[in-house]
Amino acid sequence: MRIAYVALHFQHIYRKGGVGRKMHTQCRLWREAGHTVQLFLHSPDLPPDAADSVFRFGARSTLPLVGGVLLEISRSRALHRLIRAVAAYQPDLVYLRYGLYTLPLRQLFRVAPVVVETNTNDVEEYRHRGWFIDRLNRFGRGIIFRQAAGFIAASREIAALPAFTRFHKPSRTISNGFDLERTALLPAPANQPPRVAFAGTSVAPWYGLDQLLAFAGENPDIAFDLVGYQPEQFPPEQRHANVRFHGWMEAARVRGILAAADVVCGSLALYRNRMQEVSSLKIREALAYGIPVILAHTDSDLSGQGLDFVLELPNREGNLLDNSAQVRDFIMAMRGRRAQRSAVAPLIGMQAKEAQRLAFFEEILDRAAGRSSTAGRSSTAARSAPGGRDERA
């Protein structure tokens, strides 16, 4: 297959983080399986890259309304250039990472069959971004999913949501994985006090950072490292002496913070997005390094597996403080411990997941070829009918 991998509104922080690593690993694994792959990135801030095709957009104005209009024009022009480049690439299939609709995205669906990847309940997530973005997403997602040849969901819950099933498209649930074969276990630190790490890119409500900081305030004998955040992003009452804010970091420096951690926290308030289940990249990265984790939601691969290096909490308000003794005991018990690679590999290993993804691509192309053949036979029959009349009428 010749695959065009397209990501919309793709920021520099994503490329250097877990999402970017996931995408580049997928491309590598697909190439190793014998396919041809090219990344096409629509971005406000990515620098040019020899390996990826980057299409920049951006506009500046001191007037908010004018600036917004100019930005939309710039985004649309960049996407138009991207789609022309994808068409010139002549892919058999386009793999589109779901993003906010931008004109002229519908033209992408004329190039080749498009499979859409969705990692969240976008209807709820975009609702948190304000009225205009919410309305734009609700309008544009219909265009995207109606024209898609199929979609892949990163959890069973997402795949079953009426917001997706109503389009009646072929779908697969393939949870996120991690490339364990190229990731070395980190040695367990000998911390006193124990250290808990959390990494993110925004103060998203579903991350539950308010709950993590409240727990930190109640447990001054535990140290907390928040990667991707500045103290100014939080009110003074949440800036406790045992919490270090590290700001945004390159991947190598993030790895250094994780190397010193006894435990890593995943999202703690997924219920605010009206979700129960995800397959978080940050959790998979931590386990790939061998770091025990705290889950406050259902994980597509890990929940219910009885892993002693995974603490499972309820997905509700107050999940940390209401279970404070259990959380403390877990953190203390994990000092000097590392997750068992043999237990983790069958659950989150990326190679098997990407083989499933490629098999779904083949199914989509077979479906498209079948429809084309049927359409071709129908057209021939119509032309052969007496008087050239279409017998399907």
N, C-alpha and C positions, 0 to 999 in steps of 0.2 A: 504493500500500500504506500501511497504518497500522501502524507498527512500534513495539513496545515493546522498548527496549534495557535489559537487566537485568544488573547486576553485583553479586555477593555479596561481603561482607566487604571492601568497597572503602574503603581508608584514604586519609587526607588526602594523604599523600606520593605516592600513585599519581595522584591527581587533578592535582596540580601537576607531575607528571613526565611521562615519555614515554607511559605508558599512558593517562593522562587526556587528553593532547593528541590521541592517536590516536582515542580514543572520540568526543571532541567534533568532530574533523575528519570522522570517518565520518558523524556525525549531520548536519553541515552539507552534506556532499556528497550524502547521500541526500535531503535537503530540496531541494537544487538540482536533483536529478533528478526532482522532482515528488512525493516521498513525504512523509508525515507521521510524525515521529519524536519520541519522548519517552524520556529517560533516567530509569531507576528505580535508585537506588543504596542498597544495604544496607550500613551503615557504623557503625564504632565511634566515629568522631571527625570526620566531615565536618560543617561548619556548614551551616545552611539555605541554600538557593540558589534564586533566583527562576526559573532556567532548568531545573533538574533537580529531580526528586522524591527527597528524601533521607529515609531511614528509619533513625533512630539506635537503637543498642542499647548496653548497658553495664550492669555491676553491680559493686558494690564490697563486699568483705568481708575481714576480717583472717584468716579461716579459709580455707585453700586449697580444701578440698573444697566447702565451702558457696559460696565465690566462684565456683568452676567451675560448680556447678549453677545458681546465679543468673544467670550469664552465658549459659548455654545457654537458660534460660527467656526472658531478655531478647532474645537473638538470634532465637528462634522467634517471639516476639510481634512483633518488628519485621518479620520476613519475612512473617508473616501480614498485617500492615497493608499491606506492599508488594504482595502478591498481590491483595488486595482492590482496591488502587488500579489495578493493571494490568487487572484485570477490568472496572473502571469505565471505563477508557480504551478498552476494546473494540478491541484490536488485531487485525489480520489475522494477524500473525506476531509471535512473541517471539524476540528474539536474546539468548541467555544466555551471558555470559562465564563459563566454567567456574570453579567455586569449591567449597570444601568443603561437603558436604551438610549441610543444616540442616532440621529439621522446621519447617514443613510444605511443603517444596519441591515434593513430588509434586503438590500442588494447582495449581501454575503450569501444568502440562501439560494441565490441563482447560480453560484459558482460550483457547488458540489453539495452532496448531502451533509447536513450539519448535525452533529451530536453535541448536546449542551451538557456541561457538568454543573451541578448545583450542590453547594456545600452547606446551605442554610435555608431556613424558612424566610425567603427574601421579603415576603409580604409583611411579616412582622418586623424584620430587621430594618427595612427602609422606612417603616412607620416611625422609628425613633429619630430619623434624620430630618424631620420637618414636613410640613404640609405639601410643599411643591415637589420635593423629591419622592415622597410617598405617592402622589398622584402620577408623576411621570413614570415611576416604576410599575404601577398598576396598569397604566396604559401600555407601556412598552413590552411588559412580560407576555402579554397576550400575543403580540406580533411575533415574539421570539419563539414561544412554545408551539404556536399554531403552525409555524413554518419549519420547525425542527423535524429531522428524520427520527430522532429518538433522544433520550436523555439518560444521564447517569447520576444517581443520587449517592451522596456519601454516607447515608444512613437509611435504615428501613423506615424510620418515622418520616423522613422527608419524602421518600418515594410514595408513601401512602397518603400524603396530604391531599385533600381535594383540590387545593390550588395547583397541583401538578396532574393528578389523575384525570381531571376533567378534560384534558386535551387528548386523552386516549392515544398516547404515543408509546411505542416500544420503549421499555426502560429496563435498567439493571441497577441493583444496589451494590456498589463496590466501595467499601469503606477505605479511608485513607490508610496508607502504610508508610513504612520507613525502610530505607536501604540499609539493613543490618549488616550486609556483607561488606560494606565499606565504612562501617562505623565501629570504632573500638570502644570497649567498655572503659569507663573512667574509674580509677581506684577510689574506694570509699575514703572520705576524709575523716579525720579524728577531731571533730568540732566540739568545742565547749565555749559558748553555748551551741546547741544545734541550730542549723540554718535551713530556712525554707525559702524557695525561690519561686517567682512568678514572672513570666515574660509576656508582653503584649505590645500592641501598636496604638491603642487608644483607650480612653476611659469609657469603654462601652458598658452600658448598664448590665448586660448579661455576663460580663466578667466577674461582677460581684466584688470589686475591689473595696467597696465600703465595708463589706462583711469581713474580708481578709484583714483590713486595717483595724476594725473593731476587735477582732480576735487578737491581733498583735498588741493592742492597747491593754488587753486583759492578761497577756502573757509576756511580761517584760524579760523573762529569762530565756526567750527564744528569739533568734535574730531572723530578720526578713530582708530579702533582696528583691526589689521590684525593678525589672529591666524594661526600658522603654518609656520611663516616666520621670518627670521632674517634680520636686516637692510643691512647686507653685500650682500644679494641677489639682491639688487637694486642699481642703480647708485646714486651718492650723490645728484643729482638734484631732485630725487624723494623721498628723506628722509626728509619730512617736519616736522616741530616742533609739529604739531597737529596730527601726526600719531605715534601710538605705535605698535611696532613689538613684538609679544609675543612668537614666536617660537612654536615648537610642544608641545602639552599639552595632558594630560589624559582627558577623557570625563568629569569628575567632574569639572575640572578647566575650560574647555571650557564653560560649563554650567554657571560658574560664570561670564565669560566675556559676555555671551549672556544675562544674567540677568541684566546687567548694560546697555544694548543697547536699544536705541529707535527704530532703524531700522536695518535690516540685508539685505545685498546685495547678489544677486545671481551672476552667471557668466555674464559678461558684453560684451563679444566678441565672442559669439558662432558662428558668421558668419565666423570666422577664421577657423572653423572646417567644414565649408559649411553645417551648420545645423541651423534650425530655432526653433526646438521644443525639449524640454527635460522635465523630471519630476524629478527635482533636489532634492536630499536628504537633502541638507543644507537648502533649502527653506522650505521643509516640517518640518524639525526639528524646525526651527524658528517659524513657524505658530503653531506648537504643543505647544510651550511655550507661544504663544500669541503675538509674536513680529511681527510688520508690516514689509513688505518686498518690495524690489525693484526688478522688473523683467525687463530684457533687451532682452527677447526672448519670444516665445510662450511657455506657460506651459500647459502640457497635461490636467490638471484638473482645473487650476485657471484662465487662460486667458479668457477674455470676460465675466466674471461672475459679473462684476460691484461691486467688493469688495472695499470699501473705504480704507481698510488697505493694499491694494496691488497697487503699482504704476507700470504701464506698460509703458516701453520705447521701441523705435524701436531698432531692432537688426542690428545696423550698427556702423561704426566708428564715434566717437564723440558723442555717445548717451547721455552721462552725461553732457558734457560741452555745447552741443547744446541746451539742455533743462535745463540749470542750474537753472533758476528761478523756474521752475516747481518742480525740485528735491528738492531745498531748501525749498520751501513751504511745500512739503510733509513731509520732515524731521522735520521741525518745528511743523507742525500740529500733528505729531505722538507722541510728548512728552506727557507722562502721559496717553497714549492710549494703548490698547491691542486689538488684533484680537478677533473676536467673535467666540467662540468654536462651537456654533450651526451652523454657516455659513461654517466653515472649515470642520467639521466632515464628512458630506456626500461626500465631494470632495476628501479628502486624507486619510480617515480612512483605516487602513490596513486590518482589518478583512474581509471586503467584497472583497478586491482585492485578498487575499490569497484563499478565497473560489473559485474565478474564476480560479486561477492558478491550484488548486487541481482538478477542473472539467476538465481542459484541459489535465492534466496528465491522468485522467481516459479515456478521448477520445483517447489519444495516445496509451494507453494500449489496448483499444478495437480494434483500428486499427491493432496493432501488432498481437493480438490474431486472428483477422479475416484473416490476411495474412497467419498466421501459419496454420489455419484450411484449408484455400484454398490450400495451398501448400501440406498439408497432404492428402487432397482428391485427388489432381492431381497426387501425387505420387502413391496412391493406385490404381487409374484408370489405370495408365501406367503399373503397375505391373500385372494388371488383363487382359490387352489387349492380343489378340492372339500372341503367340510367344514372349511375354514379351516386345513388341515394345512400345516405348513411343509415344502415340497417339498425343502428342503435337508437334511432329517434323514436 
